[in-house]
Structure formats: C-alpha cells, structure tokens
C-alpha cells in the first residue's frame, strides 16, 4: 500500500480523562426507531448503556438545533456523521452547516463505489474538493472503508491507497479484517492517516457481530488505537441480533469487562 507513512505517528493525544472514549454508530440501532421520538428514545438507551458519544447515519427528520439540544441534555457528544458521496458533491453546504450545529468534529463519507479506476478517481476528486470546504468550517472530512477498497485495480494499485492520499480515514477494522488485512498492522503503519476507528467484530464470511463474539483482534485494535492516539473508538454492527439495543449492550459490556 502506498499511503505515506508519517513521522512520530505514535504520539498519544491528551484526552480529558486520559482514556479513550467509546461511541456508537447509530446505524446499529436503526431497528429501534421509525420516527423522531423513537430515535430520541433509542439514543437515551445508548447513553444509559454507557456510551459517551454517537456517530450519526441520518437524523430522523430532526432539525439540527433540536437534536443538538437533546444531545446536550442527554450528556452525549456528537462525534461525527456519515453521509453519501452525493451529499458531499451536491449538498455540501447544508451537510456542513447541519454538522457544525451538532458540534461534530468529523464528516465521513460512508461508502463509495471503487471497483475501477474511473470510480476511484471520482471519489478522490469529490473528497479532495470537499475536504477544503469542510476544513474552512473547522471540521475534518474522512473516508470510511468497506472491504472492496482493498481489492487491487487492474494496474495493481489499491483504491484505499489512492483515496487515502486525498483525505484521512475512518478505519473500519472489521472490513479490513474481512479483506485479509490485519487491522493492527495497518494502524501501526499508517496511524497518522487514521482519524477515527470503527471497532467492529465479525466472522470470516462477511457477517459482522457484537464485539467479542467474532474473530477480529479486538483487544489488539483497542491497544493499537491508544498507541496511535485515538480519542474515540466507535462501535458498529451492520447486522445486530436479536435487536440493536441488545447487541450494543453486549458490546459495551464486553469492552468494560
């Protein structure tokens, strides 16, 4: 992989309490709400379970000001939000202003096609352009990987390598694992290119699961995240069982055990 290594990449950051905080990607509990009130109720349960921050993947129709007030009352931090590549290309200003109101530090491209050179070059162009505007508002634009970005293009280059030259990454550790890349090795080599980490577990067949119930190197990822200076670890499960709240409850109990 041709992502450029950075000097002094293992300098730890100082957090308020010196300990990495645990957040949740709210996509994991999408089965718990169909409207704004249910969305708020689900977020309250997330706080009760012990999560300290949330990453959004939609807002249930709530205005940014109302959602910000609710988060403040609940004692939760808005870490980041996932958005489509189309949002970053065609709806960037509104996307930025909403997240700025929430207090998010990061805006994240959730997914993009990257199966050929043309698709990858489009992602790089959109991310490179949007990154500058996002930075003007005091936030950082990141790219969240799946496993297809680790599949080499016809010329032998890796899509994630090219994308990573245009912006920093939110490393999804399970999809890296599923792609055959050891997450801790990737994090050790390219720590300064990683701004957020999805702490995620799963099997060898592409099925995510609750933390501690799969085969990913969770303890190693947690230790390496501290080593490269992560402030937040964000739990996610694309396929929670038997439901989102029960699943994320098992995850944080494992992490606190």
Rosetta silent file (secondary structure, phi, psi, omega in degrees, C-alpha in Angstrom):
SEQUENCE: XXXXXXXXXXXXXXXXXXXXXXXXXXXXXXXXXXXXXXXXXXXXXXXXXXXXXXXXXXXXXXXXXXXXXXXXXXXXXXXXXXXXXXXXXXXXXXXXXXXXXXXXXXXXXXXXXXXXXXXXXXXXXXXXXXXXXXXXXXXXXXXXXXXXXXXXXXXXXXXXXXXXXXXXXXXXXXXXXXXXXXXXXXXXXXXXXXXXXXXXXXXXXXXXXXXXXXXXXXXXXXXXXXXXXXXXXXXXXXXXXXXXXXXXXXXXXXXXX
SCORE:     score description
SCORE:     0.000 S_00000001
   1 L     0.000  140.592 -172.812    0.000    0.000    0.000 S_00000001
   2 L  -102.165   12.894  172.892    1.364    3.418   -0.921 S_00000001
   3 L   -57.919  131.552 -174.983   -0.189    5.503    1.814 S_00000001
   4 L   -73.093  130.493  174.759    2.647    7.685    3.035 S_00000001
   5 L   -70.030  152.954 -178.449    3.969    6.915    6.496 S_00000001
   6 L  -116.393  146.921  177.059    4.137    9.819    8.917 S_00000001
   7 L   -72.301  149.081  175.309    6.870   10.784   11.360 S_00000001
   8 L    53.631   42.776 -172.447    6.185   10.485   15.099 S_00000001
   9 L   -77.527   -6.051 -176.997    2.956    8.667   14.385 S_00000001
  10 L  -105.954   16.632  176.044    2.723    7.119   17.837 S_00000001
  11 L   -70.657  123.224 -177.859    2.487   10.337   19.877 S_00000001
  12 L   -77.818  145.224  174.881   -0.522    9.963   22.153 S_00000001
  13 L   -87.834  157.630  175.734   -3.107   12.717   22.407 S_00000001
  14 L   -95.675  117.905  173.556   -4.296   14.079   25.733 S_00000001
  15 L   -98.873  171.661 -175.085   -7.991   13.498   26.326 S_00000001
  16 L   -57.508  -40.495 -178.083   -9.973   14.996   29.159 S_00000001
  17 L  -114.955    7.122  177.893   -9.630   11.905   31.344 S_00000001
  18 L    76.642    6.545 -177.377   -6.685   10.241   29.637 S_00000001
  19 L  -125.403  139.004  175.658   -8.844    7.343   28.480 S_00000001
  20 L   -60.958  142.049  179.384  -10.268    6.620   25.046 S_00000001
  21 E   -97.345  153.487 -178.884  -13.985    7.161   24.896 S_00000001
  22 E  -108.510  123.288  175.315  -16.474    4.713   23.422 S_00000001
  23 E  -115.540  174.273 -179.307  -19.063    5.919   20.929 S_00000001
  24 E  -131.154  133.321  168.584  -21.727    4.199   18.861 S_00000001
  25 E   -77.837  116.378 -171.638  -22.594    4.395   15.196 S_00000001
  26 H   -68.922  -10.991  171.830  -26.366    4.795   15.434 S_00000001
  27 H   -56.415  -28.046 -178.182  -26.919    2.770   12.263 S_00000001
  28 H   -63.739  -28.445 -178.026  -26.519   -0.193   14.623 S_00000001
  29 H  -109.876   27.770 -177.601  -29.837    0.594   16.346 S_00000001
  30 H   -61.844  -21.272 -179.306  -31.806    1.535   13.217 S_00000001
  31 H   -78.000   -4.668 -174.604  -34.370   -1.161   14.009 S_00000001
  32 H   -95.411   -5.776 -176.303  -35.437    0.681   17.171 S_00000001
  33 L  -144.145  147.215  174.418  -36.995    3.774   15.605 S_00000001
  34 L  -128.480   -2.821  178.214  -39.358    4.877   12.864 S_00000001
  35 L  -150.736  177.965 -174.013  -39.836    8.480   13.918 S_00000001
  36 H   -64.145  -40.327 -179.414  -38.082   11.278   15.775 S_00000001
  37 H   -64.407  -42.799  178.223  -39.452   10.391   19.228 S_00000001
  38 H   -67.313  -33.988  175.835  -38.357    6.773   18.897 S_00000001
  39 H   -60.376  -47.635  178.142  -34.988    7.978   17.620 S_00000001
  40 H   -62.195  -41.834 -179.553  -34.514   10.054   20.769 S_00000001
  41 H   -62.593  -39.469  177.916  -35.629    7.154   22.968 S_00000001
  42 H   -64.820  -40.896  178.942  -33.058    4.884   21.320 S_00000001
  43 H   -64.929  -38.258  176.749  -30.300    7.423   21.852 S_00000001
  44 H   -60.166  -41.038  178.866  -31.256    7.706   25.529 S_00000001
  45 H   -64.616  -37.335  177.158  -30.865    3.933   25.884 S_00000001
  46 H   -59.437  -44.437  176.966  -27.439    4.180   24.260 S_00000001
  47 H   -62.996  -43.415 -179.484  -26.402    6.682   26.925 S_00000001
  48 H   -61.603  -32.441  179.032  -27.836    4.505   29.687 S_00000001
  49 H   -71.586  -19.877  176.464  -25.734    1.585   28.452 S_00000001
  50 L   118.225    1.904  176.158  -22.600    3.664   28.951 S_00000001
  51 L   -72.285  145.092 -174.938  -21.700    5.057   25.535 S_00000001
  52 L  -104.331  -14.890 -179.393  -20.299    8.578   25.685 S_00000001
  53 E  -152.399  168.074 -178.570  -20.794    9.731   22.108 S_00000001
  54 E  -135.031  150.445  171.530  -22.650    8.951   18.913 S_00000001
  55 E  -116.477  129.931 -173.814  -21.970    8.893   15.202 S_00000001
  56 E   -90.430  153.561  170.565  -24.964    9.628   13.012 S_00000001
  57 L  -140.974   51.624 -171.899  -26.210    7.938    9.853 S_00000001
  58 L   121.438  160.927 -170.739  -29.356   10.044    9.475 S_00000001
  59 L  -130.536   12.323  177.282  -31.291   12.308   11.804 S_00000001
  60 L    54.617   29.257  176.406  -34.909   11.053   11.778 S_00000001
  61 L    79.602    4.807 -178.209  -36.080   14.369   10.355 S_00000001
  62 L   -77.423  142.357  171.426  -34.954   16.420   13.355 S_00000001
  63 L   -67.709  149.302 -176.732  -33.702   19.966   12.946 S_00000001
  64 H   -59.694  -40.317 -178.681  -30.069   20.342   13.901 S_00000001
  65 H   -63.980  -40.784  178.927  -30.834   22.775   16.728 S_00000001
  66 H   -67.008  -42.202 -179.426  -33.358   20.417   18.310 S_00000001
  67 H   -67.253  -39.201  177.388  -31.035   17.440   18.040 S_00000001
  68 H   -61.415  -45.323  179.056  -28.121   19.401   19.492 S_00000001
  69 H   -60.616  -42.574  179.284  -30.239   20.451   22.485 S_00000001
  70 H   -62.978  -43.552  178.992  -31.326   16.850   23.033 S_00000001
  71 H   -62.343  -42.765  179.068  -27.735   15.592   22.934 S_00000001
  72 H   -61.865  -42.355  178.873  -26.643   18.240   25.428 S_00000001
  73 H   -66.312  -31.239 -178.373  -29.474   17.307   27.779 S_00000001
  74 H   -84.022  -14.318 -179.168  -28.570   13.626   27.400 S_00000001
  75 L    78.689   29.271 -179.288  -24.868   14.175   28.066 S_00000001
  76 L  -112.619  146.959  176.611  -23.738   12.739   24.727 S_00000001
  77 E   -95.902  133.696  170.375  -21.130   14.038   22.312 S_00000001
  78 E   -83.481  105.519 -175.553  -21.841   14.260   18.597 S_00000001
  79 E   -80.185  -48.713 -169.125  -18.614   12.772   17.275 S_00000001
  80 E  -166.742  171.183  177.710  -19.295   12.530   13.559 S_00000001
  81 E  -140.265  140.217  174.633  -21.860   11.869   10.852 S_00000001
  82 E   -89.700  136.362  177.936  -21.938    9.530    7.878 S_00000001
  83 E  -138.918  158.296  178.206  -23.007   10.970    4.527 S_00000001
  84 L   -76.541  161.086  174.608  -23.164    9.745    0.964 S_00000001
  85 H   -61.641  -33.959  178.229  -20.685   10.778   -1.682 S_00000001
  86 H   -63.618  -39.586  176.511  -23.596   12.547   -3.407 S_00000001
  87 H   -59.172  -41.634 -177.477  -24.181   14.687   -0.314 S_00000001
  88 H   -72.407  -24.370 -179.229  -20.532   15.725   -0.384 S_00000001
  89 H   -90.913  -38.911 -170.758  -20.700   16.502   -4.080 S_00000001
  90 H  -117.591  -12.558 -177.465  -24.113   18.142   -4.445 S_00000001
  91 L  -134.510   38.101 -169.954  -25.315   19.093   -0.941 S_00000001
  92 H   -66.717  -46.018 -175.109  -22.087   20.024    0.802 S_00000001
  93 H   -60.878  -47.630  178.811  -23.047   23.378    2.330 S_00000001
  94 H   -63.878  -39.205  178.274  -26.195   22.065    4.027 S_00000001
  95 H   -60.900  -44.926  179.872  -24.319   18.969    5.183 S_00000001
  96 H   -64.674  -47.492 -175.543  -21.601   21.095    6.737 S_00000001
  97 H   -64.193  -38.610  177.945  -23.968   23.527    8.439 S_00000001
  98 H   -61.824  -48.580 -177.270  -26.057   20.735    9.981 S_00000001
  99 H   -70.464  -31.727  175.547  -22.988   19.013   11.395 S_00000001
 100 H   -63.312  -41.412  177.417  -21.468   22.274   12.549 S_00000001
 101 H   -63.068  -40.402  178.398  -24.623   22.953   14.566 S_00000001
 102 H   -66.316  -25.071 -176.209  -24.425   19.481   16.137 S_00000001
 103 L    91.735   16.163  179.564  -20.829   20.116   17.117 S_00000001
 104 L   -65.512  141.405  175.515  -19.428   17.234   15.103 S_00000001
 105 L   -88.781  -24.549 -174.713  -15.682   17.224   14.611 S_00000001
 106 E  -130.315  143.111  166.123  -15.850   14.903   11.608 S_00000001
 107 E  -115.417  133.237 -170.303  -17.940   14.409    8.485 S_00000001
 108 E  -124.541  130.478  169.712  -17.494   10.952    6.972 S_00000001
 109 E   -74.649  116.087 -171.638  -18.130    9.549    3.524 S_00000001
 110 L   -72.832  -35.430 -174.917  -19.950    6.363    4.437 S_00000001
 111 L  -166.994  148.150  173.043  -19.456    4.427    1.191 S_00000001
 112 L  -153.517  143.934  173.113  -18.478    4.926   -2.424 S_00000001
 113 L   -61.059  136.186 -178.555  -18.097    2.662   -5.462 S_00000001
 114 L  -149.520   42.978 -174.576  -14.399    1.964   -6.032 S_00000001
 115 L   -92.477  -10.126  177.608  -14.263   -1.010   -8.376 S_00000001
 116 L  -147.534  171.362 -174.841  -12.405    0.612  -11.243 S_00000001
 117 H   -60.486  -40.116 -178.983  -10.056    3.496  -11.914 S_00000001
 118 H   -62.434  -45.068  178.897  -12.807    5.852  -13.052 S_00000001
 119 H   -63.119  -43.701 -178.828  -14.851    5.327   -9.884 S_00000001
 120 H   -64.702  -42.694  179.675  -11.821    5.774   -7.649 S_00000001
 121 H   -63.683  -33.258  176.328  -10.723    8.946   -9.405 S_00000001
 122 H   -66.423  -43.798  177.396  -14.221   10.347   -8.940 S_00000001
 123 H   -59.562  -46.767 -178.984  -14.083    9.613   -5.202 S_00000001
 124 H   -59.941  -42.451 -179.585  -10.670   11.239   -4.937 S_00000001
 125 H   -64.415  -47.241 -178.706  -11.879   14.339   -6.785 S_00000001
 126 H   -64.801  -45.606 -177.858  -15.009   14.762   -4.652 S_00000001
 127 H   -65.820  -41.955 -179.762  -13.197   14.112   -1.377 S_00000001
 128 H   -62.919  -40.439  179.241  -10.309   16.401   -2.232 S_00000001
 129 H   -70.615  -46.749 -177.694  -12.624   19.269   -3.135 S_00000001
 130 H   -67.630  -33.175 -178.518  -14.993   18.810   -0.191 S_00000001
 131 H   -55.991  -41.972 -177.929  -12.149   18.405    2.302 S_00000001
 132 H   -64.991  -41.779 -179.654  -11.042   22.009    1.796 S_00000001
 133 H   -69.565  -42.585  177.566  -14.533   23.408    2.373 S_00000001
 134 H   -59.051  -42.346 -179.937  -15.145   21.218    5.430 S_00000001
 135 H   -63.737  -32.651  178.319  -11.830   22.382    6.889 S_00000001
 136 H   -61.579  -24.580  179.366  -12.873   26.018    6.419 S_00000001
 137 L   -98.228   10.768  174.985  -15.667   25.319    8.934 S_00000001
 138 L    81.495   18.967  178.475  -13.286   23.757   11.464 S_00000001
 139 L  -121.406  173.635 -179.426  -14.134   20.119   10.782 S_00000001
 140 E  -122.914  137.198  177.913  -12.364   17.209    9.097 S_00000001
 141 E   -95.864  129.762 -178.570  -13.598   15.100    6.196 S_00000001
 142 E  -124.062  162.059  174.057  -12.916   11.359    6.409 S_00000001
 143 E  -116.856  128.719  178.800  -13.488    8.285    4.256 S_00000001
 144 E   -99.124  120.879 -176.268  -14.985    5.128    5.792 S_00000001
 145 L   -84.741  156.032  161.526  -13.829    1.924    4.104 S_00000001
 146 L  -115.500 -155.693 -177.740  -15.529   -1.344    3.370 S_00000001
 147 L   -89.309  -20.943 -174.069  -13.665   -4.362    2.002 S_00000001
 148 H   -69.737  -21.024  178.900  -13.816   -3.520   -1.707 S_00000001
 149 H   -73.017   -8.596  175.896  -11.289   -0.688   -1.344 S_00000001
 150 H   -95.576   -0.158  177.764   -8.641   -3.332   -0.554 S_00000001
 151 L   -87.852  124.475 -176.216   -9.151   -5.091   -3.898 S_00000001
 152 E   -63.844  142.979  172.444   -6.432   -4.150   -6.387 S_00000001
 153 L   -76.691  175.585 -176.714   -7.346   -2.376   -9.592 S_00000001
 154 L   -59.833  -29.993 -179.805   -6.188   -3.699  -12.945 S_00000001
 155 L   -87.808    5.437  175.113   -2.961   -1.700  -12.698 S_00000001
 156 L    92.173   -4.567  179.393   -2.178   -3.206   -9.278 S_00000001
 157 L   -85.427  155.851  178.372   -2.974   -0.170   -7.134 S_00000001
 158 E   -96.316  132.080  177.208   -5.315   -0.288   -4.162 S_00000001
 159 H   -53.309  -41.973 -176.993   -8.354    2.005   -4.170 S_00000001
 160 H   -66.337  -30.234  176.259   -7.882    2.831   -0.478 S_00000001
 161 H   -62.776  -45.191  179.821   -4.301    3.879   -1.166 S_00000001
 162 H   -68.587  -44.592  179.588   -5.465    6.420   -3.729 S_00000001
 163 H   -62.811  -38.965 -178.459   -8.392    7.632   -1.637 S_00000001
 164 L   -67.137  -13.223  174.519   -6.130    7.949    1.394 S_00000001
 165 L   -80.540  -16.293 -177.262   -3.979   10.474   -0.433 S_00000001
 166 L   -99.596  -15.823 -177.926   -6.953   12.856   -0.634 S_00000001
 167 L  -166.891  167.272  172.990   -8.178   12.647    2.982 S_00000001
 168 E   -79.033  172.443 -171.919   -7.762   10.851    6.275 S_00000001
 169 E  -116.360  150.336  159.045   -9.635    7.653    7.065 S_00000001
 170 E  -103.828  103.360 -173.564  -12.188    6.303    9.465 S_00000001
 171 E   -77.462  117.565  171.480  -10.817    2.774    9.530 S_00000001
 172 E   -86.028  105.704 -170.841  -13.492    0.089    9.689 S_00000001
 173 H   -70.861  -27.720  177.853  -11.454   -2.633   11.348 S_00000001
 174 H   -72.397  -43.841 -178.979  -13.828   -5.477   10.542 S_00000001
 175 H   -67.320  -29.720  171.990  -13.975   -4.796    6.808 S_00000001
 176 H   -64.192  -47.756  178.171  -10.178   -4.556    6.792 S_00000001
 177 H   -57.258  -46.396 -179.096  -10.038   -7.925    8.589 S_00000001
 178 H   -64.451  -30.377  178.590  -12.532   -9.456    6.158 S_00000001
 179 L   -78.298   -3.664  179.065  -10.436   -8.174    3.245 S_00000001
 180 L    92.707   13.805  179.220   -7.442  -10.088    4.614 S_00000001
 181 L  -105.243  125.308  178.844   -5.658   -7.072    6.113 S_00000001
 182 L   -71.486  117.004 -173.390   -4.569   -7.335    9.742 S_00000001
 183 H   -58.069  -41.359 -177.721   -6.070   -4.185   11.303 S_00000001
 184 H   -65.471  -37.460  177.202   -3.328   -3.641   13.875 S_00000001
 185 H   -63.487  -45.739  178.833   -0.628   -3.843   11.214 S_00000001
 186 H   -59.691  -45.107 -178.564   -2.477   -1.304    9.075 S_00000001
 187 H   -65.768  -38.918  179.285   -2.936    1.008   12.063 S_00000001
 188 H   -65.568  -39.130 -176.654    0.720    0.704   13.093 S_00000001
 189 H   -75.562  -34.233 -169.784    1.947    1.507    9.597 S_00000001
 190 L  -130.590   40.650 -173.978   -0.399    4.381    8.812 S_00000001
 191 H   -55.609  -40.666 -176.516   -1.507    5.772   12.138 S_00000001
 192 H   -75.305   -9.986  174.052   -1.473    9.444   11.152 S_00000001
 193 H   -88.562   -2.877 -177.001   -3.763    8.739    8.192 S_00000001
 194 E  -111.896  121.775  179.928   -6.436    7.437   10.608 S_00000001
 195 E  -104.865  -27.574  176.069   -8.612    9.931   12.488 S_00000001
 196 E  -138.620  154.579  179.094  -11.374    7.614   13.719 S_00000001
 197 E  -126.395  127.543  167.804  -11.649    3.865   14.269 S_00000001
 198 E   -86.721  111.622  175.745  -14.705    1.668   13.888 S_00000001
 199 E   -84.230  113.246 -166.466  -14.283   -1.059   16.489 S_00000001
 200 L  -148.535  140.132 -176.777  -16.123   -3.891   14.849 S_00000001
 201 E  -117.158  168.187  178.590  -16.225   -7.674   15.069 S_00000001
 202 E   170.635 -178.854 -178.774  -17.365  -10.450   12.760 S_00000001
 203 L   -98.755 -168.448 -178.200  -16.701  -13.812   11.168 S_00000001
 204 L   -88.504   -1.446 -176.085  -14.710  -14.897    8.114 S_00000001
 205 L  -106.183    8.530  178.387  -17.767  -14.894    5.824 S_00000001
 206 L    90.839   21.177 -179.698  -18.595  -11.196    5.891 S_00000001
 207 L  -110.615  106.871  176.127  -21.057  -11.250    8.786 S_00000001
 208 E   -66.520  159.824  178.302  -20.490   -8.565   11.455 S_00000001
 209 E  -152.264  178.573  178.459  -21.477   -9.322   15.055 S_00000001
 210 L   -63.262  154.230 -178.800  -21.345   -7.842   18.540 S_00000001
 211 L   -61.523  131.082  179.618  -17.925   -7.005   19.953 S_00000001
 212 L    91.215   -3.882 -177.768  -16.220  -10.081   21.394 S_00000001
 213 L  -107.891    4.345 -179.265  -18.410  -12.565   19.522 S_00000001
 214 L  -121.888 -151.489 -172.816  -16.338  -12.792   16.332 S_00000001
 215 L  -118.352    4.387  178.525  -12.774  -13.356   15.227 S_00000001
 216 L   -72.930  157.528 -176.040  -11.365   -9.858   14.851 S_00000001
 217 L   -84.385   70.992 -172.928   -8.440   -8.827   17.049 S_00000001
 218 H   -62.168  -46.637 -178.576  -10.489   -6.563   19.320 S_00000001
 219 H   -64.312  -40.360  178.295   -8.004   -6.346   22.186 S_00000001
 220 H   -65.741  -41.212  179.254   -5.150   -5.648   19.801 S_00000001
 221 H   -63.640  -41.168  179.715   -7.146   -2.982   17.941 S_00000001
 222 H   -63.485  -43.702  179.391   -8.038   -1.282   21.185 S_00000001
 223 H   -65.638  -41.621 -179.138   -4.400   -1.242   22.302 S_00000001
 224 H   -69.718  -33.412  176.585   -3.175   -0.012   18.922 S_00000001
 225 H   -61.278  -40.876  176.684   -5.849    2.692   18.865 S_00000001
 226 H   -65.614  -39.434 -177.578   -4.455    4.020   22.131 S_00000001
 227 H   -63.793  -37.920 -178.355   -0.939    3.807   20.755 S_00000001
 228 L   -91.964    3.572  169.407   -1.718    5.938   17.705 S_00000001
 229 L    92.068   28.649  178.116   -3.659    8.474   19.749 S_00000001
 230 L   -71.271  133.977  173.347   -7.344    7.804   19.135 S_00000001
 231 L   -85.012  -33.994 -176.378   -9.707    9.830   21.277 S_00000001
 232 E  -126.347  140.353  162.588  -12.758    7.796   20.234 S_00000001
 233 E  -112.069  129.601 -175.708  -13.496    4.175   19.377 S_00000001
 234 E  -111.696  114.852  178.815  -16.830    3.853   17.598 S_00000001
 235 E   -76.324  138.943  174.989  -18.706    0.579   17.928 S_00000001
 236 L  -148.794  147.535  170.869  -20.756   -0.554   14.944 S_00000001
 237 L  -144.166  116.253  179.926  -22.591   -3.682   13.844 S_00000001
 238 L   -67.752  -24.995 -174.437  -24.288   -3.822   10.451 S_00000001
 239 L  -131.132   68.239 -177.001  -26.297   -6.911   11.465 S_00000001
 240 L   -68.436  146.768  178.525  -27.263   -6.649   15.156 S_00000001
 241 L  -138.221  146.963  -14.018  -29.008   -9.593   16.844 S_00000001
 242 L   -72.535  -12.957  175.721  -31.625  -10.052   18.147 S_00000001
 243 L  -155.135  169.303 -173.798  -32.022   -6.266   18.012 S_00000001
 244 H   -61.007  -46.337 -176.481  -29.837   -3.180   18.041 S_00000001
 245 H   -66.213  -44.112  177.662  -30.088   -2.273   21.720 S_00000001
 246 H   -61.004  -40.637 -177.530  -29.434   -5.811   22.948 S_00000001
 247 H   -65.369  -48.912 -178.027  -26.496   -6.103   20.571 S_00000001
 248 H   -71.192  -23.646  173.210  -24.781   -2.852   21.572 S_00000001
 249 H   -65.141  -43.882  177.832  -25.400   -3.711   25.200 S_00000001
 250 H   -63.845  -37.942 -178.963  -23.388   -6.924   24.798 S_00000001
 251 H   -62.661  -47.918 -175.944  -20.657   -4.989   23.004 S_00000001
 252 H   -74.978  -27.846  174.294  -20.096   -2.415   25.711 S_00000001
 253 H   -65.393  -39.160  176.605  -20.302   -4.997   28.489 S_00000001
 254 H   -62.661  -44.324 -177.862  -17.505   -6.889   26.738 S_00000001
 255 H   -67.912  -29.638 -179.604  -15.436   -3.723   26.442 S_00000001
 256 H   -89.667   -6.643 -175.515  -15.997   -2.859   30.090 S_00000001
 257 L   -76.513    0.000    0.000  -15.339   -6.394   31.297 S_00000001
